[in-house]
C-alpha cells in the first residue's frame, strides 16, 4: 500500500519537473546564446557555453545606432508602467462597481464584459487603429497606452475577488460612520483588494511590456518603438542584410536584457501574494 502511494506521489512531481524543464529550456538557450559572438552562435553547441562574449555583446547592444536600445527600453518601461497602473485603476473601479453597487443594466454589462474576454486582442487592432487615426493619435505614445487601459480580464478578476472577500457588512459599517462612497472605496475596499490588485497590475504590465502587434501597427517613428518592435527591426535588418553586418548575437543579447525587468518585477511583487487572498476579510 505504501509503495503504491509513493509511486502515485512521484508521478505529479515527475510531470511538474518535465513542465519546469520545458519552460526553462528557452531561457537557458537565451542565456547561453547571449554569451557567444556571431560565429559561435551558429557553430558551437546551442545549449552550452563556448567563448564568453557577454560583456562585448552588451556594449554593442547599448551603443548600436547611437544607443537607440536605451530609447526602446525607456519606451517599454513607460508603456508598461502607465498602462499597468492605469489598467489596474480602471479595473479596480469597475470591478468594485460590478460587485458591490446596484445600477441599471449591471447584469447585461457584466455579460458583455465576459464576452469581451473571449475576443482576441489582435482582432481589435484594426478598429482601434481607425479610431486612433480619427482622433489624430496615430504614431504617438497615446496610441499604445489608451487601448491598454481596458483590461476585461482584470475587471472580471477584481469583481469576483471583491464579491467573495469583501463583506457587505464592512461597507455598511463605514457608511453608517459617515463615509461617502469614495471614502468607502479608498479606505475599506482597496486595502482588502490588495492581492488581486497586485495580480492585475503584474499581468497588465507584462502584457504591455510584451505587446508587439499594437505598437507595430500604431507606430512608425523608431524613437517611439518599444523593445519588441525595435528588436524586430534589428532582426529584419540582419535577415535581409541591408548592406550591414548581420549581428544576431546583438539581437539575442538585447532579448535577454529585455526580459530581465519582468523577472525583477515578478520577484518584487510576488511577496504580496504570499499574504493570501483573504487579506481584509472579516474573521
Residue pairs with C-beta under 8 A, 6 or more apart in sequence:
25 47
27 259
28 47
29 46
29 47
30 252
30 255
30 256
30 259
31 256
32 46
32 47
32 48
32 49
33 41
33 46
33 249
33 252
34 54
34 57
34 249
34 252
34 253
34 255
34 256
35 49
35 50
35 51
35 52
35 53
35 54
35 57
36 44
36 49
36 50
36 51
36 53
36 249
37 51
37 53
37 56
37 57
37 249
38 245
38 246
38 247
38 248
38 249
40 50
40 51
40 53
40 249
41 248
41 249
41 252
42 248
44 50
53 249
54 253
57 249
57 250
57 252
57 253
58 253
58 257
60 247
60 250
60 253
61 69
61 250
61 253
61 254
61 257
62 69
62 70
64 234
64 247
64 250
68 222
68 223
68 230
69 227
69 230
69 254
69 257
71 223
71 225
72 225
72 226
72 227
72 229
72 230
72 231
73 227
73 257
73 258
75 141
75 224
75 225
75 226
75 227
76 209
76 226
76 227
76 228
76 258
76 261
77 261
78 141
79 141
79 144
79 145
79 148
79 208
79 209
79 211
79 215
79 226
80 205
80 206
80 208
80 209
81 205
82 145
83 144
83 145
83 148
83 149
83 204
83 205
83 208
84 201
84 202
84 204
84 205
84 208
85 201
86 145
86 148
86 149
87 148
87 149
87 150
87 151
87 154
87 200
87 204
87 208
88 154
88 197
88 200
88 201
88 204
90 149
90 150
90 151
90 154
90 155
91 151
91 154
91 155
91 157
91 158
91 200
91 204
92 158
92 190
92 193
92 197
92 200
93 185
94 155
94 158
94 159
95 154
95 155
95 156
95 157
95 158
95 159
95 161
95 162
95 193
96 158
96 159
96 162
96 185
96 189
96 193
97 103
98 106
98 109
98 110
98 113
98 155
98 159
99 158
99 159
99 160
99 162
99 163
99 166
100 162
100 163
100 166
100 168
100 171
100 189
110 159
113 152
113 155
113 156
114 152
114 156
116 152
117 152
117 153
117 156
121 213
121 214
122 213
124 147
125 213
125 214
125 217
126 217
128 147
128 214
129 138
129 217
129 218
132 138
132 142
132 143
132 146
132 147
132 218
137 143
137 146
138 218
139 218
139 219
139 220
139 221
139 224
140 224
141 224
143 218
143 219
144 211
144 214
144 215
144 218
144 219
144 226
147 214
148 204
148 207
148 208
148 211
148 214
151 200
151 203
151 204
151 207
153 203
154 200
154 203
154 204
157 196
157 199
157 200
158 193
158 196
158 197
158 200
161 193
161 195
161 196
161 277
162 189
162 192
162 193
162 196
165 192
165 193
165 277
165 278
165 280
165 281
166 188
166 189
166 192
166 193
166 280
166 281
167 281
167 282
169 282
170 188
170 192
170 282
171 184
171 188
171 189
174 183
174 184
174 187
174 188
175 184
179 187
179 188
190 197
191 279
191 280
192 279
192 280
192 281
193 280
194 272
194 275
194 279
194 280
195 272
195 273
195 275
195 276
195 277
195 279
196 277
198 269
198 272
198 273
199 273
201 269
202 265
202 266
202 269
205 265
206 262
206 265
209 226
209 227
209 261
209 262
210 228
211 226
211 228
212 228
212 229
212 232
215 224
215 225
215 226
215 228
215 229
216 229
216 232
219 225
219 229
222 230
222 233
225 233
227 254
227 258
228 258
231 251
231 254
231 255
231 258
234 247
234 250
234 251
234 254
235 251
237 244
238 246
238 247
238 248
238 251
239 246
